[in-house]
Amino acid sequence: MSANSVIIVGGGVVGIATAALLSEAGHSVTIIDRSGLAQETSKGNAAALAFSDIMPLASPKILLRAPKWLLDPLGPLSIRPSYLPKLAPWLWQFAKASLPARQQVSISMQTALMRLAEHEMMALVDRAGITGMVRHDGSLELYESEAELKATQNGWRQREQAGIAFEHVRGSRLADLQPGLSPRFVAGTFVPGWKTVSEPQMFAQALWAHAERCGAVFVKAEIAELERTEGGPSVRLADGTTRDADRIVICAGSWSTRLIDPVTRLRIPLDTERGYNTTLPPGAFDLKRQLIFGNHGFVMTPLETGVRVGGAVELGGLDLPPNFARSKAMLAKAATFLPGLKTTGGVEWMGFRPSLPDTLPVIGALPEDPSVLLAFGNGHLGLTQSAAMGRLITDLVGGKTPSIDIAACRPDRF
């Protein structure tokens, strides 16, 4: 395999993991990002390595529940009325992805991607010498009624078929897994293979330190445009200078289509799952593992730096101002779910998760230019799938058959 010069556009965790794997393979790698490494969406995520999360957001059940949710501006899934016209094409693709046959394709692809993600991430963590930054406590999803648990059974059957271990729990077993829960929760599902990282920005930057030791370079700069010429691809920076490479990999998350739209006929329906959270100081609660409140659309995560309460989905693009009432609503619910939670001293945050209608990322080359590779659209699973994205891009740059079949993630599938 001959070494390539590679520019990665985007310094989030997907770009960082891709840089690490490409550098390990001997390629000459430069990441370019306007704000720094892990300074945007990768800075404040929920810290989960959610390898068992194979169920797509698009599903017949969600289609039935969405209208009720959308009427609640602080609910698990919201769209501001003013944004609906712009989102209409995305919602049409989401409805199509919810059809049973399409949903099954997404589940099968996610299952393969998650197996690769777990293998690649744990191996990368080991090579980077940061195994101590990964917690192996599992997750606990909580239900307020037996009917609520019953409604989730299709998803658990799909996970069982994929070989994912889980245990439905009640009574003393539930209390042992998380002391201090409100009695409103009558059951839970414990997933032992679920993992979290000690703090997502610190974790991503530790991965970068490994990539840098392998030879990767970071340049802090804003990219004005992507250019394609007969001599190969290049990026023109805001200062007017140009940088070229054998390959350019677009890992710019929610900003990716703004770069590629001017140079391709491809139209990828990328939008943002705007996620909100509040990070409480250390000691806010003795959280044993990540808690998932699925019916309310948020999670609580124990971090080295405190307790993070957040999640939910606001489909709203990049330009609308944040609505931090969503963070406050989740924190208020968390206080009723864990009566001992200390809710003072928190820091609110909002991030742009790059979302595609079928919950699958885009992996592959621009139709017009095989030297421009796309790797974005992981939604709320960017951290989880980052090393898998890096492995698949490294395969493509090296001219190898990808480690798994990525046909369902092809850029032109929409």
C-alpha positions in Angstrom: 0.0 0.0 0.0 1.4 3.4 -0.9 1.1 6.2 1.6 -1.2 9.1 0.8 -1.3 12.7 2.0 -4.8 13.2 3.5 -6.5 16.3 4.7 -9.3 15.7 7.2 -11.9 18.5 7.4 -13.3 18.5 10.9 -11.7 18.1 14.4 -14.5 16.3 16.2 -14.1 12.8 17.5 -14.9 11.2 14.1 -12.1 13.3 12.5 -9.7 12.5 15.3 -10.3 8.8 15.3 -10.0 8.8 11.5 -6.7 10.7 11.8 -5.4 8.2 14.3 -6.2 5.2 12.2 -4.9 6.8 9.0 -1.7 7.8 10.7 -1.2 4.4 12.2 -1.4 3.0 8.6 1.4 5.3 7.5 -0.5 8.1 5.7 0.5 11.8 6.1 -2.5 13.3 7.9 -3.5 16.9 8.6 -6.7 17.9 10.4 -8.1 21.3 9.7 -10.8 22.8 11.9 -11.8 26.4 12.6 -12.3 26.0 16.4 -9.9 23.4 17.6 -10.0 19.7 18.5 -13.2 18.4 20.1 -14.5 22.0 20.6 -17.9 21.6 19.0 -20.4 18.6 19.2 -17.7 16.3 20.6 -17.2 18.6 23.6 -20.5 18.1 25.4 -22.0 14.9 24.3 -23.5 12.2 26.7 -20.2 10.3 26.8 -21.7 6.9 25.8 -20.1 4.2 23.8 -23.5 2.9 22.9 -22.6 -0.3 21.0 -26.0 -1.9 21.7 -27.9 1.1 20.2 -28.8 -0.5 16.9 -32.4 0.7 16.6 -32.9 3.7 14.2 -34.8 6.8 15.2 -37.0 6.3 12.2 -39.7 3.6 12.9 -43.4 3.1 12.6 -43.8 3.6 16.3 -42.0 7.0 16.2 -44.3 8.1 13.3 -47.3 7.4 15.5 -45.9 9.1 18.6 -44.2 12.1 16.8 -47.3 14.3 16.4 -48.0 14.3 20.1 -44.3 15.0 20.9 -44.1 17.8 18.3 -46.9 19.6 20.1 -44.7 19.8 23.2 -41.8 22.3 22.6 -39.9 20.8 25.5 -40.7 17.2 24.7 -38.3 14.4 23.6 -38.6 15.4 19.9 -39.4 18.9 18.8 -39.5 21.1 15.7 -40.1 24.8 15.8 -43.1 25.6 13.5 -41.0 28.2 11.7 -38.5 25.5 10.7 -41.0 23.0 9.4 -41.0 24.2 5.7 -37.2 23.9 5.6 -37.3 20.4 7.2 -40.0 19.0 5.0 -37.7 17.1 2.6 -35.9 15.6 5.6 -39.2 14.5 7.2 -40.3 12.9 3.9 -37.1 10.8 3.8 -37.6 10.0 7.5 -41.1 8.7 6.8 -39.8 6.5 4.0 -37.0 5.2 6.3 -39.7 4.3 8.8 -41.2 1.7 6.5 -40.6 -1.8 7.9 -38.3 -3.0 5.1 -36.2 0.2 5.1 -36.0 0.0 8.9 -34.7 -3.5 8.8 -31.9 -2.5 6.4 -31.0 0.2 8.9 -31.0 -2.2 11.8 -28.8 -4.7 9.9 -26.3 -2.0 8.9 -26.2 -0.5 12.4 -25.6 -4.0 13.9 -22.6 -4.5 11.6 -21.3 -1.0 12.2 -21.6 -1.4 16.0 -19.7 -4.6 16.0 -16.9 -3.0 14.1 -17.2 0.1 16.2 -16.7 -1.8 19.5 -13.8 -3.8 18.1 -12.0 -0.8 16.6 -12.6 1.6 19.5 -11.5 -0.8 22.3 -8.4 -1.7 20.2 -7.6 2.0 19.6 -8.1 2.9 23.2 -5.6 0.1 24.1 -3.0 1.3 21.6 -3.5 4.9 22.8 -2.9 3.8 26.4 -6.2 5.3 27.7 -8.1 2.2 28.9 -8.6 4.0 32.2 -10.8 6.6 30.5 -13.5 4.0 29.6 -16.0 2.9 32.2 -17.6 -0.6 31.9 -20.6 -0.1 34.2 -23.3 -0.8 31.6 -26.5 1.2 31.3 -29.9 1.1 32.9 -33.0 2.1 31.0 -36.0 2.9 33.2 -39.8 2.4 32.9 -42.7 3.9 34.8 -45.0 1.0 34.1 -45.0 -2.6 32.9 -46.9 -1.3 29.8 -44.0 1.0 29.0 -41.5 -1.9 29.2 -43.8 -4.1 27.1 -43.8 -1.4 24.4 -40.0 -1.7 24.0 -40.0 -5.4 23.4 -39.6 -5.3 19.6 -36.3 -3.4 20.1 -35.1 -5.8 22.7 -35.9 -8.8 20.4 -33.9 -7.2 17.7 -30.9 -6.7 20.1 -31.3 -10.3 21.3 -31.1 -11.5 17.6 -27.9 -9.4 17.3 -26.3 -11.2 20.2 -26.6 -8.2 22.6 -26.9 -9.1 26.3 -29.4 -7.5 28.5 -31.5 -8.2 31.6 -35.0 -6.8 32.5 -34.9 -6.0 36.3 -37.4 -5.1 39.0 -37.5 -4.7 42.8 -34.3 -5.1 44.8 -32.2 -5.7 41.7 -33.3 -2.4 40.2 -32.5 -0.6 43.5 -29.1 -2.3 43.7 -28.2 -1.1 40.1 -29.1 2.5 41.0 -29.9 3.4 44.6 -32.1 6.5 45.2 -34.5 6.1 42.3 -38.0 7.5 42.6 -40.5 4.7 43.3 -42.3 5.8 40.1 -39.9 3.5 38.2 -41.2 -0.1 38.4 -38.8 -1.8 36.0 -35.6 -1.4 34.1 -33.3 -3.0 31.5 -29.7 -3.4 32.3 -27.2 -3.6 29.4 -23.8 -4.8 30.7 -21.9 -4.1 27.5 -22.8 -0.4 27.4 -19.8 1.8 28.2 -19.1 5.4 28.9 -16.0 7.6 28.8 -14.7 9.6 31.7 -15.3 12.9 30.0 -15.9 13.1 26.2 -13.8 16.1 25.3 -10.9 14.9 27.4 -11.3 11.4 25.8 -11.3 12.8 22.3 -8.2 14.9 23.0 -6.4 11.9 24.4 -7.2 10.1 21.2 -5.7 13.1 19.4 -2.5 12.9 21.5 -2.1 9.3 20.1 -2.8 10.4 16.5 -0.2 13.2 17.0 2.4 10.7 18.2 1.7 8.7 15.0 2.5 11.8 13.0 -0.8 13.6 12.5 -0.8 17.4 12.4 -3.5 19.9 13.4 -4.1 23.2 11.7 -6.5 25.7 13.2 -8.1 27.5 10.2 -11.4 28.2 8.6 -12.1 26.6 5.2 -13.7 28.9 2.7 -14.3 26.2 0.1 -13.6 22.8 -1.2 -12.0 22.8 -4.6 -11.8 20.0 -7.2 -9.3 20.3 -10.1 -7.6 18.0 -12.6 -4.6 18.1 -10.3 -6.5 16.7 -7.3 -8.6 18.1 -4.5 -7.7 21.0 -2.3 -9.2 23.3 0.3 -9.0 27.1 0.1 -8.7 28.7 3.6 -10.3 31.9 4.7 -6.9 33.6 4.6 -6.7 32.9 0.9 -4.1 30.1 1.0 -4.7 26.7 -0.5 -3.8 23.3 0.7 -3.9 20.2 -1.4 -3.7 16.5 -0.8 -4.1 13.1 -2.4 -7.3 12.6 -0.5 -9.6 14.9 1.4 -12.0 13.4 4.0 -15.0 15.5 5.0 -15.7 14.8 8.7 -17.3 18.2 9.5 -20.4 16.8 11.1 -23.4 19.1 10.7 -21.4 21.5 8.6 -20.4 18.9 6.0 -23.0 19.6 3.3 -22.2 23.3 3.4 -18.7 22.4 2.1 -19.7 19.7 -0.5 -22.9 21.2 -1.9 -21.1 23.7 -4.2 -19.0 21.0 -5.8 -21.4 18.1 -6.3 -24.8 17.3 -7.8 -25.3 15.1 -4.7 -27.9 16.4 -2.2 -27.6 14.7 1.2 -30.6 15.4 3.5 -28.4 16.4 6.5 -30.0 18.2 9.4 -29.2 18.6 13.1 -30.4 16.7 16.2 -29.8 19.7 18.5 -28.9 18.2 21.9 -29.2 20.0 25.1 -27.7 19.2 28.5 -26.7 20.5 31.9 -23.5 19.3 33.6 -23.8 19.4 37.4 -20.7 19.6 39.7 -19.1 16.5 41.2 -21.1 15.2 44.1 -24.5 16.1 42.6 -25.6 12.5 42.9 -23.9 9.1 43.3 -24.7 7.9 39.8 -23.6 4.3 39.3 -23.9 4.1 35.5 -25.6 5.9 32.7 -29.4 6.0 33.2 -31.7 6.2 30.2 -35.1 7.7 30.5 -36.3 6.5 27.0 -39.9 7.7 27.3 -38.6 11.2 28.2 -35.8 11.2 25.6 -32.8 11.9 27.9 -30.0 10.3 29.8 -27.9 10.9 32.9 -24.2 10.1 32.8 -21.6 10.0 35.6 -18.5 11.9 34.4 -15.1 12.6 36.0 -16.2 16.3 36.0 -19.7 15.8 37.4 -23.1 14.5 36.4 -24.5 15.3 32.9 -28.2 15.5 32.3 -29.3 15.8 28.7 -30.3 14.5 25.3 -33.6 14.9 23.5 -33.9 15.9 19.9 -34.7 19.3 18.4 -34.6 19.2 14.6 -33.5 22.7 13.9 -30.5 23.2 11.6 -27.5 25.3 12.4 -28.9 28.9 12.6 -31.8 29.0 15.0 -30.9 30.3 18.5 -30.7 27.7 21.3 -33.7 27.1 23.5 -32.2 26.4 26.9 -35.6 25.9 28.4 -35.1 22.3 27.1 -32.1 21.8 29.3 -34.0 23.2 32.3 -37.0 20.9 31.6 -34.8 17.8 31.6 -33.0 18.9 34.8 -36.4 19.5 36.5 -37.5 16.0 35.5 -34.2 14.5 36.6 -34.8 16.0 40.1 -38.1 14.2 40.4 -36.6 10.9 39.1 -33.7 11.1 41.5 -35.1 12.9 44.6 -31.6 13.4 46.1 -30.1 15.1 43.0 -28.5 18.5 43.7 -29.5 20.7 40.8 -27.4 23.8 41.6 -24.2 25.0 39.9 -24.8 23.4 36.5 -23.5 24.5 33.2 -25.9 24.4 30.2 -24.8 23.4 26.7 -26.2 22.8 23.2 -24.6 20.8 20.4 -25.4 20.0 16.8 -25.6 16.3 16.1 -25.4 15.6 12.4 -28.6 13.7 11.6 -29.7 11.7 8.5 -33.3 10.4 8.2 -32.4 6.7 8.4 -30.0 7.1 11.4 -27.1 5.8 9.3 -24.0 7.8 8.4 -22.6 8.7 5.0 -19.5 6.7 4.1 -17.9 6.8 0.6 -16.6 9.0 -2.2 -18.2 11.9 -4.0 -19.8 10.5 -7.2 -17.7 13.0 -9.2 -14.4 12.6 -7.4 -13.1 9.4 -5.7 -10.4 11.5 -4.0 -13.0 13.3 -1.9 -14.3 10.9 0.8 -17.3 11.6 3.0 -17.6 10.4 6.7 -20.4 12.2 8.6 -24.0 11.9 9.8 -23.7 9.7 12.8 -26.3 11.6 14.7 -26.1 10.9 18.5 -23.7 8.0 17.8 -20.6 10.0 16.7 -18.4 9.1 19.7 -19.7 5.4 19.6 -19.0 4.9 15.9 -15.9 7.2 15.5 -13.3 4.4 15.4 -15.4 2.4 12.9 -15.6 5.4 10.7 -11.9 5.8 10.9 -11.3 2.1 10.0 -13.6 2.3 7.0 -12.0 5.5 5.7 -8.6 4.0 6.2 -9.7 1.0 4.2 -10.9 3.2 1.4 -7.8 5.4 1.3 -5.6 2.3 1.2 -7.6 0.8 -1.7 -8.8 -2.1 0.4 -12.3 -3.7 0.5 -14.0 -2.1 3.5 -14.1 -4.1 6.7 -17.9 -4.4 6.4 -20.3 -3.9 3.6 -21.1 -0.2 3.5 -23.6 -0.2 0.7 -26.4 1.0 3.0 -24.3 4.0 3.9 -23.5 5.1 0.4 -23.7 8.9 -0.1 -26.2 8.7 -3.0 -28.8 6.5 -1.2 -31.3 9.3 -0.9 
